[in-house]
């Protein structure tokens, strides 16, 4: 809130690190664990792919809805340059759903094993940091005050807690759901990394920082493998 320009400058580097972390967690932790619980890697992979497809359709619908509303309200050639409040509210809805799923996956991971829960939590934290920086800038650009932006972000973040508590009570009596949540979590992490994070790096980063981005990306991957070695996963 106090150092917005600094936060925006480092956000791209955080995004690069987060992309590596998410992919490592998905492929080295979530997917293998889901396949083991399913007893069938093809079944686990099908749920991962299904999650990616659902996320793609949902994101395209929200994108279409936003632009359809904007086109019907004002002529495209006279569209305002700043971010529209509608876009900001749609962003909050998407973040709330996203955070709820994060909570489900975190709780399911901890109920399988503590090391898996730690890895998944690190993945969530890694991609939430740059995402919240970006969201803050978008909402302030839409005309929200800093206090209102902070309170709205806090409200959407609480969805993670709701998701975790929900998963805890559901999985306590229906543990057969766990592999589905882990597979869906893997799909969510893969989609976020490949659809949202990496394209931002390609389109917004400067070429003079390419080596640093490469190092951070690899470091994100190795970091999760290192956590796995320490915990014996």
C-alpha positions as CSV (number, residue, x, y, z in Angstrom):
1,X,0.0,0.0,0.0
2,X,2.8,2.4,0.8
3,X,5.3,1.4,-1.9
4,X,3.1,0.6,-4.8
5,X,5.7,1.4,-7.5
6,X,8.3,-0.9,-5.8
7,X,5.7,-3.6,-5.5
8,X,4.8,-3.4,-9.1
9,X,8.5,-3.6,-10.1
10,X,9.2,-6.7,-8.2
11,X,5.9,-8.4,-9.1
12,X,7.2,-9.8,-12.4
13,X,10.1,-11.5,-10.6
14,X,7.7,-12.9,-8.0
15,X,5.5,-14.2,-10.9
16,X,8.4,-16.0,-12.5
17,X,9.3,-17.7,-9.2
18,X,5.6,-18.5,-8.6
19,X,5.3,-20.1,-12.1
20,X,8.2,-22.5,-11.3
21,X,6.8,-23.3,-7.9
22,X,3.3,-24.1,-9.2
23,X,4.5,-26.4,-11.9
24,X,6.8,-28.2,-9.6
25,X,4.1,-28.7,-7.0
26,X,1.6,-29.9,-9.6
27,X,3.9,-32.4,-11.3
28,X,6.0,-33.6,-8.4
29,X,3.5,-33.6,-5.6
30,X,-0.2,-33.3,-6.4
31,X,-0.4,-35.4,-9.6
32,X,1.7,-38.3,-8.3
33,X,-0.2,-38.3,-5.0
34,X,-3.6,-38.2,-6.8
35,X,-2.4,-41.0,-9.2
36,X,-1.4,-43.2,-6.2
37,X,-4.7,-42.7,-4.4
38,X,-6.7,-43.4,-7.6
39,X,-4.5,-46.3,-8.3
40,X,-4.6,-45.2,-12.0
41,X,-2.5,-42.4,-13.5
42,X,-4.8,-42.1,-16.5
43,X,-7.8,-41.4,-14.2
44,X,-5.8,-38.8,-12.3
45,X,-4.6,-37.2,-15.5
46,X,-8.2,-37.1,-16.8
47,X,-9.3,-35.0,-13.8
48,X,-6.3,-32.7,-14.2
49,X,-7.3,-32.1,-17.8
50,X,-10.9,-31.7,-16.9
51,X,-10.0,-29.0,-14.3
52,X,-8.0,-27.1,-17.0
53,X,-10.9,-27.3,-19.4
54,X,-13.4,-26.0,-16.9
55,X,-11.1,-23.1,-15.9
56,X,-10.6,-22.2,-19.6
57,X,-14.4,-22.1,-20.2
58,X,-15.0,-20.2,-17.0
59,X,-12.3,-17.6,-17.7
60,X,-13.6,-17.1,-21.3
61,X,-17.1,-16.6,-20.1
62,X,-16.1,-14.0,-17.6
63,X,-14.0,-12.3,-20.2
64,X,-16.9,-12.3,-22.7
65,X,-19.4,-11.1,-20.0
66,X,-17.1,-8.2,-19.1
67,X,-16.5,-7.0,-22.7
68,X,-20.2,-7.6,-23.6
69,X,-21.3,-5.3,-20.8
70,X,-18.7,-2.7,-21.7
71,X,-19.7,-2.7,-25.4
72,X,-23.4,-2.3,-24.6
73,X,-22.8,0.6,-22.2
74,X,-20.5,2.7,-24.3
75,X,-19.2,3.0,-27.8
76,X,-15.9,1.2,-28.2
77,X,-14.2,4.2,-29.7
78,X,-15.2,6.3,-26.6
79,X,-14.3,3.7,-24.0
80,X,-12.6,5.1,-20.9
81,X,-8.9,4.3,-20.5
82,X,-9.0,3.5,-16.8
83,X,-10.2,0.2,-15.4
84,X,-14.0,-0.2,-15.1
85,X,-15.5,-1.0,-11.7
86,X,-17.3,-3.9,-13.3
87,X,-14.0,-5.5,-14.2
88,X,-12.8,-5.0,-10.6
89,X,-15.9,-6.7,-9.2
90,X,-15.6,-9.6,-11.7
91,X,-12.0,-9.9,-10.6
92,X,-13.1,-10.2,-7.0
93,X,-15.6,-12.9,-7.9
94,X,-13.0,-14.9,-9.7
95,X,-10.5,-14.5,-6.9
96,X,-13.1,-15.6,-4.3
97,X,-13.7,-18.8,-6.3
98,X,-10.0,-19.3,-6.8
99,X,-9.2,-18.8,-3.1
100,X,-12.0,-21.2,-2.1
101,X,-10.5,-23.9,-4.3
102,X,-7.0,-23.1,-2.9
103,X,-8.5,-23.8,0.6
104,X,-10.0,-27.1,-0.5
105,X,-6.7,-28.3,-2.0
106,X,-4.6,-27.1,1.0
107,X,-6.8,-28.9,3.5
108,X,-6.9,-32.1,1.3
109,X,-3.1,-32.0,1.0
110,X,-2.5,-31.7,4.7
111,X,-4.9,-34.6,5.3
112,X,-2.8,-36.8,3.0
113,X,0.5,-35.8,4.6
114,X,2.1,-32.8,6.3
115,X,4.9,-32.4,3.7
116,X,2.4,-32.4,0.9
117,X,0.4,-29.8,2.7
118,X,3.5,-27.6,3.1
119,X,4.4,-27.9,-0.6
120,X,0.9,-27.0,-1.7
121,X,0.7,-24.1,0.8
122,X,4.0,-22.7,-0.5
123,X,2.6,-22.9,-4.1
124,X,-0.5,-21.0,-3.1
125,X,1.6,-18.3,-1.2
126,X,4.0,-18.0,-4.2
127,X,1.3,-17.1,-6.7
128,X,-0.9,-15.1,-4.4
129,X,1.8,-12.5,-3.6
130,X,2.1,-11.2,-7.2
131,X,-1.6,-11.7,-7.9
132,X,-2.6,-9.6,-4.9
133,X,-0.1,-6.8,-6.0
134,X,-1.7,-6.9,-9.5
135,X,-5.3,-7.0,-8.1
136,X,-4.5,-4.0,-5.8
137,X,-3.4,-1.9,-8.8
138,X,-6.4,-2.9,-10.8
139,X,-8.9,-2.0,-8.1
140,X,-7.2,1.3,-7.3
141,X,-7.2,2.1,-11.0
142,X,-11.0,1.3,-11.0
143,X,-11.5,4.1,-8.5
144,X,-11.6,2.2,-5.2
145,X,-10.0,3.7,-2.2
146,X,-7.0,1.9,-0.7
147,X,-9.0,1.1,2.4
148,X,-11.9,-0.4,0.4
149,X,-9.4,-2.3,-1.8
150,X,-7.7,-3.8,1.3
151,X,-11.1,-4.8,2.8
152,X,-12.3,-6.4,-0.4
153,X,-9.1,-8.3,-0.8
154,X,-9.4,-9.5,2.8
155,X,-12.9,-10.6,2.2
156,X,-11.9,-12.7,-0.9
157,X,-8.9,-14.1,1.0
158,X,-11.3,-15.4,3.7
159,X,-12.7,-17.8,1.1
160,X,-9.5,-19.8,1.5
161,X,-10.3,-20.4,5.1
162,X,-13.9,-21.3,4.2
163,X,-12.6,-23.8,1.6
164,X,-10.2,-25.4,4.1
165,X,-12.8,-25.8,6.8
166,X,-15.3,-27.2,4.2
167,X,-12.7,-29.7,3.0
168,X,-11.8,-30.7,6.5
169,X,-15.4,-31.7,7.5
170,X,-16.2,-33.2,4.1
171,X,-13.0,-35.3,3.9
172,X,-13.4,-36.5,7.4
173,X,-16.3,-38.6,6.4
174,X,-15.6,-39.0,2.7
175,X,-11.9,-39.4,2.2
176,X,-12.5,-41.0,-1.3
177,X,-13.0,-37.4,-2.5
178,X,-9.3,-36.5,-1.7
179,X,-7.7,-37.8,-4.9
180,X,-10.2,-35.8,-6.9
181,X,-9.4,-32.6,-5.0
182,X,-5.6,-33.2,-5.5
183,X,-6.0,-33.8,-9.2
184,X,-8.2,-30.7,-9.6
185,X,-5.6,-28.8,-7.6
186,X,-2.9,-29.9,-10.0
187,X,-5.0,-28.8,-12.9
188,X,-5.6,-25.4,-11.3
189,X,-1.9,-24.9,-10.6
190,X,-0.9,-25.9,-14.1
191,X,-3.5,-23.7,-15.7
192,X,-2.5,-20.6,-13.6
193,X,1.2,-21.1,-14.4
194,X,0.8,-21.7,-18.1
195,X,-2.2,-19.5,-18.9
196,X,-1.8,-16.6,-16.5
197,X,1.7,-16.3,-15.1
198,X,4.1,-17.2,-18.0
199,X,2.3,-15.1,-20.6
200,X,2.6,-12.1,-18.3
201,X,6.4,-12.8,-18.1
202,X,6.7,-13.0,-21.9
203,X,4.7,-9.9,-22.6
204,X,5.8,-7.5,-19.8
205,X,9.4,-8.4,-18.9
206,X,12.4,-6.6,-20.4
207,X,14.9,-8.7,-22.3
208,X,17.7,-7.4,-20.1
209,X,16.2,-9.3,-17.2
210,X,15.9,-12.6,-19.1
211,X,18.7,-14.4,-17.3
212,X,17.2,-13.4,-13.9
213,X,13.8,-14.6,-14.9
214,X,15.3,-17.9,-16.0
215,X,17.2,-18.3,-12.7
216,X,14.0,-17.5,-10.7
217,X,11.9,-19.9,-12.7
218,X,14.4,-22.8,-12.2
219,X,14.9,-21.8,-8.6
220,X,11.1,-22.0,-8.0
221,X,11.2,-25.6,-9.3
222,X,14.3,-26.6,-7.4
223,X,12.9,-25.0,-4.2
224,X,9.9,-27.4,-4.2
225,X,12.2,-30.4,-4.9
226,X,14.4,-29.3,-2.1
227,X,11.4,-29.1,0.3
228,X,10.5,-32.6,-0.8
229,X,14.0,-33.9,-0.1
230,X,14.0,-32.3,3.4
231,X,10.6,-33.8,4.2
232,X,11.3,-37.2,2.6
233,X,8.4,-36.9,0.1
